[in-house]
Amino acid sequence: MAARKPLEMLQDESCCSICLGIFQDPVSIHCGHSFCRSCITETWEGLTTNFSCPQCRKTKSRKILRPNRELANVIKAAKRLNLQPVREVEGGENFCEEHQEPLKLFCQDDKKLICLVCDRSKMHHDHSVVPMGEAAQECKVRGLWVQDRLKDHTIVRTYRKMHKFLEKQESSLLAQLEQLDAEIRKAHEEILQRLLEETTRLGTLIGEMERTYQQPDWQLLKVRRETLSHSLEISPQLEQKFSDFTEQNPNIKELLEKFRGTEGSLTLSPPPAQIKLDPWTANARLYLSEDFKLVWWDICEKHLPSSPKRFKVKQCVLGSRGFTSGWHRWEVEIHGQGRWAIGVAIESVPRDRLFFLNPNEGIWALCHLLNEYKALTSHYNTRLTLRRVPKRIRICLDYEEGRVVFFDAKSKERIFAFPPASFQGERVFPWFMVTGDAQLKLLP
């Protein structure tokens, strides 16, 4: 059997001098020494010239990395050392070629199997000789040691990479939080400054309220409700950064969701207007519930008493109350997926002909059609992008200021606000239109 190198030398030559572990993807450099590819790459990271060998310190002006395939093959062989002795015996090479005696001993000096006659010869005189089984067991143990070193090295490298990744993530998140905290503090200071300025103006407002204390409470508060809402304004840039940061961090997003709608809860509003649906205005294809709170459409046309108030072409119906002053609100619950529209209409809106659904014809409304939501602002309308599908919508009317605003009644988020308009002294009614399988219900 051909002589082999000692196992101790094999173990020493199988280790990288940088990480002291078994070679992983070994490469040789300009001086001939070999290292793990990742180890020498990390050692030279950031260098553009004077690449120095970590072992002999010999330098080179340019980086040279050559795959050391021979060394890689040696490493693979080392992993199989625990199997090699058994295979050789089973392969039939179990007799001494010189003496034709069974190979039962192992010479540790020559690293070869010998027979009993060889042991007594001068060639192996004073050599350390052990039984073949004992030598095989030692070889297996050394092979397992090499495998364990390889596993440990892989685990350590994986841990180091994960640790480095987590450190970078931590630094990035901390930097974002610090920047966000600074901007929040700045915005907070600006809000406090505006509140101080408002304090002076509120003194004047209190005097005005004392002179008009006979009016209803909600109308009194309406005089300067903008004073409170302005103090809650946040710059679009800061709001966008809030949004970006919370989208990337689900835990923070969940926490902020609990406080969403705070601004809406502070908005002052009047009591709900007590209104019903007016059956004298309902189109013949619209059906009303007995309490005049629910309306739906049917293809069958009813025979109804003639009324100049009735919509003869459009599938519309008005509320039972009209307004010529004040600040009012009501809510509508939506069922089904058909087409519907809700809002307000002036009293002179056409009843016996087709007309466009927009402010020019006396309609300020929100519309749902084919899974799209639109504000009926003009012939082209305004398409709306909503965070969630509203099932309950609040309509707010401020007659003096000519404003019509729609809110999601559940989340308190504003859906759309029409620009200020002039109702020219006309009475303004709640207005509803429905077709298909949709149903609209007045609340409460």
C-alpha positions in Angstrom: 0.0 0.0 0.0 1.4 3.4 -0.9 2.6 5.6 2.0 0.4 8.6 3.0 1.1 11.9 4.8 0.5 11.9 8.6 -3.0 12.8 9.7 -1.6 15.5 12.0 0.0 17.2 9.1 -3.2 16.9 7.1 -5.2 18.5 9.9 -2.7 21.4 10.1 -2.6 22.0 6.4 -6.4 21.9 6.2 -6.8 25.0 8.4 -7.0 28.7 7.2 -4.5 30.9 9.1 -7.0 33.8 9.3 -10.1 32.1 10.8 -8.3 29.0 12.1 -11.0 26.8 10.7 -11.2 24.3 7.9 -10.7 25.9 4.5 -14.0 27.0 2.8 -13.5 27.6 -1.0 -9.7 27.9 -0.7 -7.8 30.3 -3.0 -4.1 31.0 -3.3 -2.7 34.5 -3.6 0.5 36.1 -5.2 2.9 34.5 -2.7 1.5 31.0 -2.9 -0.2 30.9 0.5 -3.9 29.8 0.6 -6.9 31.1 2.6 -10.7 30.9 2.6 -12.0 33.1 -0.2 -14.3 35.0 2.2 -11.5 35.5 4.8 -9.0 37.0 2.4 -11.7 39.1 0.8 -12.8 40.6 4.1 -9.1 41.1 5.1 -8.5 43.1 1.9 -11.8 44.9 1.9 -11.3 48.6 1.1 -7.8 48.2 -0.3 -7.0 49.3 -3.9 -3.2 48.5 -3.9 -0.4 47.0 -1.7 -2.3 43.7 -1.1 -0.3 42.1 1.8 -0.2 38.4 2.6 -1.5 37.9 6.2 1.0 35.1 6.7 4.3 36.2 5.1 3.5 39.9 4.6 4.6 39.8 1.0 2.8 42.6 -0.9 1.5 42.9 -4.4 0.2 46.0 -6.2 -2.9 44.2 -7.6 -5.2 41.6 -6.1 -4.7 38.0 -7.2 -7.0 35.2 -6.2 -6.6 31.8 -7.8 -8.9 28.9 -6.9 -6.8 26.1 -5.2 -8.6 23.0 -6.5 -5.9 20.6 -5.2 -6.4 21.9 -1.7 -10.1 21.7 -2.0 -9.8 18.0 -3.0 -7.6 17.4 0.0 -10.3 18.9 2.3 -13.0 16.6 0.7 -10.7 13.6 1.3 -10.3 14.6 4.9 -14.0 14.5 5.4 -14.0 10.8 4.3 -11.1 9.7 6.5 -13.4 7.8 8.9 -14.5 5.5 6.0 -11.2 4.9 4.2 -9.6 2.2 6.4 -12.7 0.0 6.3 -13.0 0.3 2.5 -9.4 -0.7 2.0 -9.7 -3.8 4.0 -13.0 -4.7 2.4 -11.4 -4.1 -1.0 -9.2 -7.2 -0.7 -5.8 -5.6 0.0 -5.3 -7.5 3.4 -2.1 -9.5 2.7 1.5 -8.4 2.7 2.8 -8.3 -0.8 6.3 -9.2 0.5 5.5 -12.0 3.0 2.0 -13.0 1.9 0.9 -12.7 5.6 -2.3 -11.0 6.8 -1.9 -7.3 7.4 -2.9 -7.1 11.1 -0.6 -4.3 12.3 -0.2 -0.6 11.6 3.2 1.2 11.7 2.6 4.7 13.0 6.1 5.8 11.8 5.7 4.7 8.2 1.9 5.2 8.2 1.2 1.8 6.6 -0.2 -1.6 7.3 2.3 -4.4 8.0 2.3 -8.1 8.8 3.8 -9.9 11.8 7.0 -10.7 9.8 7.4 -7.1 8.8 7.2 -6.1 12.5 10.2 -8.3 13.3 12.3 -7.0 10.4 15.0 -4.4 10.7 12.9 -2.0 8.6 10.4 -1.5 11.4 12.8 -2.0 14.3 12.1 0.5 17.1 8.9 1.7 15.2 5.7 2.4 17.0 3.4 -0.5 15.9 -0.2 -0.9 17.0 -3.0 -3.4 16.0 -4.9 -2.5 12.8 -8.2 -2.1 14.6 -6.8 0.4 17.1 -5.2 2.4 14.3 -8.5 2.3 12.3 -10.4 3.6 15.3 -8.0 6.4 15.8 -8.3 7.3 12.1 -12.1 7.4 12.4 -11.9 9.7 15.5 -9.6 12.1 13.7 -11.9 12.1 10.7 -14.9 12.9 12.9 -12.9 15.7 14.5 -12.3 17.3 11.1 -16.0 17.0 10.4 -16.9 18.7 13.7 -14.5 21.5 13.0 -16.1 22.0 9.6 -19.6 22.2 11.2 -18.4 24.6 13.9 -16.8 26.8 11.4 -20.0 27.0 9.3 -22.1 27.8 12.4 -19.7 30.6 13.4 -19.6 32.1 10.0 -23.5 32.1 9.8 -23.8 33.7 13.2 -21.3 36.4 12.3 -23.2 37.3 9.1 -26.5 37.3 11.0 -25.1 39.5 13.7 -23.7 42.0 11.2 -27.0 42.1 9.4 -29.0 42.7 12.6 -26.6 45.5 13.7 -27.1 47.3 10.3 -30.9 46.9 10.7 -30.8 48.3 14.2 -28.7 51.3 13.2 -31.1 52.0 10.3 -34.2 51.9 12.4 -32.7 54.0 15.2 -31.6 56.6 12.7 -35.2 56.8 11.3 -36.7 57.0 14.8 -34.3 59.8 15.8 -35.1 61.8 12.7 -38.9 61.2 13.1 -38.6 62.2 16.8 -36.9 65.4 15.9 -39.5 66.3 13.4 -42.4 65.5 15.8 -40.8 67.7 18.4 -40.5 70.5 15.9 -44.1 70.1 14.8 -45.2 70.0 18.4 -43.4 73.3 19.1 -45.1 74.9 16.1 -48.5 73.7 17.3 -47.9 75.1 20.8 -46.9 78.4 19.2 -50.1 78.5 17.2 -52.1 77.7 20.3 -50.6 80.6 22.1 -51.6 82.9 19.3 -55.1 81.4 19.3 -55.4 82.1 23.0 -55.5 85.9 22.3 -58.1 85.5 19.6 -60.2 83.2 21.8 -60.5 86.0 24.3 -62.3 88.1 21.6 -64.3 85.0 20.6 -65.6 84.6 24.2 -66.8 88.1 24.2 -68.8 87.4 21.0 -70.2 84.2 22.5 -71.5 86.0 25.5 -73.4 88.4 23.3 -75.0 85.6 21.4 -75.7 83.1 24.3 -79.3 82.9 23.3 -78.4 80.8 20.2 -78.3 76.9 20.4 -75.1 75.5 21.7 -73.9 73.9 18.5 -74.5 77.0 16.5 -72.5 79.0 19.0 -69.6 76.6 18.8 -69.8 76.7 15.0 -68.7 80.3 14.9 -65.1 79.4 15.4 -64.7 75.6 15.1 -61.9 76.2 12.6 -59.9 77.7 15.5 -59.6 74.2 17.0 -59.1 72.3 13.8 -56.2 74.5 12.6 -54.1 73.6 15.7 -54.2 69.9 14.6 -52.8 70.4 11.1 -49.6 68.5 10.2 -47.5 69.3 7.2 -47.9 66.9 4.3 -44.2 66.1 4.3 -44.3 64.9 8.0 -47.5 63.0 7.4 -45.9 61.1 4.4 -42.8 60.2 6.5 -45.2 58.9 9.2 -46.9 56.8 6.6 -43.7 55.4 5.1 -42.2 54.6 8.5 -45.3 52.8 9.9 -45.7 50.8 6.7 -42.2 49.4 7.1 -42.8 48.7 10.9 -46.1 46.8 11.4 -45.9 47.0 15.2 -45.8 50.8 15.2 -48.5 50.9 12.5 -50.8 48.8 14.7 -50.2 51.1 17.7 -50.9 54.3 15.7 -54.1 52.7 14.3 -55.5 52.7 17.8 -55.3 56.5 17.9 -56.4 57.1 14.3 -59.4 59.4 14.0 -58.6 61.6 17.0 -59.0 64.7 14.9 -62.4 63.6 13.8 -63.5 63.0 17.4 -62.6 66.6 18.3 -64.6 68.1 15.4 -67.6 69.9 16.8 -70.9 69.1 15.1 -74.6 69.7 15.7 -77.1 67.1 16.7 -78.3 64.7 13.9 -81.1 66.2 11.8 -84.3 64.4 12.2 -85.4 63.7 8.7 -87.3 61.0 6.7 -87.8 60.3 3.0 -90.5 62.3 1.4 -92.9 59.9 -0.5 -94.3 62.8 -2.6 -90.9 63.3 -4.3 -90.1 59.6 -4.8 -89.8 58.3 -8.4 -92.4 55.6 -9.3 -89.7 52.9 -9.4 -88.5 53.7 -5.9 -90.0 51.8 -2.9 -90.0 53.2 0.7 -90.3 51.4 4.0 -93.2 52.1 6.3 -91.1 54.3 8.5 -89.8 56.2 5.4 -86.2 55.5 6.4 -85.3 52.9 3.7 -85.4 53.2 -0.1 -84.7 50.7 -2.8 -85.3 50.4 -6.6 -87.5 47.9 -8.5 -88.1 47.5 -12.2 -91.9 47.5 -11.7 -93.3 51.1 -11.8 -95.9 51.9 -9.2 -99.1 53.9 -9.8 -98.7 57.0 -7.5 -100.7 60.1 -7.0 -99.6 63.0 -9.2 -97.4 65.5 -7.6 -95.3 68.4 -9.0 -92.6 67.5 -6.5 -92.2 63.9 -7.8 -89.1 63.0 -9.9 -90.6 61.6 -13.1 -87.3 60.6 -14.9 -84.5 60.2 -12.5 -84.7 57.5 -9.7 -84.5 60.1 -7.0 -86.2 61.0 -3.7 -85.7 64.0 -1.3 -85.6 64.2 2.4 -88.6 65.4 4.3 -86.9 68.6 5.6 -85.2 71.4 3.8 -82.8 74.0 5.2 -82.3 77.7 4.5 -79.8 78.3 7.3 -77.7 76.6 9.9 -75.4 73.7 10.2 -76.9 70.2 9.8 -75.8 66.5 9.5 -77.3 63.1 8.9 -76.0 59.6 8.2 -76.9 57.1 5.5 -76.3 53.3 5.7 -75.5 51.6 2.4 -76.5 48.0 1.4 -75.9 46.1 -1.8 -73.6 46.8 -4.8 -75.9 48.7 -7.2 -75.6 52.3 -8.3 -76.4 54.9 -5.7 -75.8 58.6 -5.0 -76.3 60.7 -1.9 -75.9 64.4 -1.0 -78.0 67.5 -1.2 -80.2 69.2 -3.8 -81.7 72.7 -4.1 -85.5 72.8 -4.1 -85.6 73.9 -7.8 -83.8 70.8 -9.1 -85.6 69.5 -12.3 -88.3 66.9 -11.7 -89.7 66.1 -15.1 -86.6 65.9 -17.4 -83.1 64.5 -17.5 -80.4 66.6 -15.9 -76.7 66.4 -15.1 -75.8 65.4 -11.6 -73.5 68.3 -10.6 -73.6 71.6 -8.7 -74.5 73.5 -11.9 -77.9 71.7 -11.8 -78.3 72.1 -8.1 -76.8 68.7 -7.0 -73.9 68.2 -4.6 -73.4 64.5 -4.2 -71.2 61.4 -3.9 -71.8 58.5 -6.3 -71.0 54.7 -6.4 -71.0 52.9 -9.7 -69.2 49.7 -10.9 -67.1 49.6 -7.7 -65.9 53.1 -8.2 -66.6 56.2 -6.0 -66.9 59.6 -7.5 -67.7 63.1 -6.4 -70.2 64.6 -8.8 -68.3 67.8 -9.4 -68.7 68.3 -13.2 -69.4 66.4 -16.4 -66.2 64.4 -15.8 -66.7 64.0 -12.1 -63.9 63.4 -9.6 -62.7 59.8 -9.0 -62.0 59.0 -5.3 -59.4 56.7 -3.8 -60.7 55.4 -0.5 -58.7 53.6 2.3 -61.7 51.4 2.9 -65.2 50.8 1.6 -67.6 53.0 3.6 -70.8 51.3 4.8 -72.1 54.3 6.6 -71.6 57.9 5.4 -72.1 61.2 7.2 -73.3 64.2 5.2 -72.6 67.7 6.7 -74.3 70.8 5.4 -73.2 74.4 6.4 -75.8 76.6 4.6 -74.2 80.0 5.4 -70.8 78.9 4.2 -72.1 76.9 1.3 -70.2 73.8 2.2 -71.1 70.1 1.7 -68.7 67.6 3.3 -68.8 63.7 3.3 -67.2 61.6 6.1 -66.8 57.9 6.7 -69.1 57.7 9.8 -67.1 54.8 11.3 -63.5 55.9 10.9 -64.3 59.7 11.0 -62.1 60.2 7.9 -63.2 62.8 5.4 -64.1 61.4 2.0 -64.7 64.6 0.0 -65.5 68.3 0.5 -67.1 70.4 -2.2 -65.7 73.9 -2.7 -67.8 76.6 -1.0 -71.0 77.4 -3.1 -73.9 79.8 -2.9 -77.4 78.3 -2.5 -78.8 81.7 -3.4 -81.4 81.6 -0.6 -83.0 78.4 -1.9 -84.1 75.6 0.4 -81.6 72.7 0.4 -82.9 69.1 0.9 -81.2 65.8 1.5 -81.1 64.0 -1.8 -80.9 60.3 -2.7 -80.7 58.2 -5.9 -80.7 54.4 -6.1 -80.8 51.7 -8.8 -80.0 48.0 -9.1 -79.8 46.0 -5.8 -78.6 48.9 -3.7 -80.5 50.1 -0.6 -80.1 53.4 1.3 -81.2 53.7 4.9 -81.4 57.0 6.9 -80.0 56.9 10.4 -80.9 57.1 13.2 
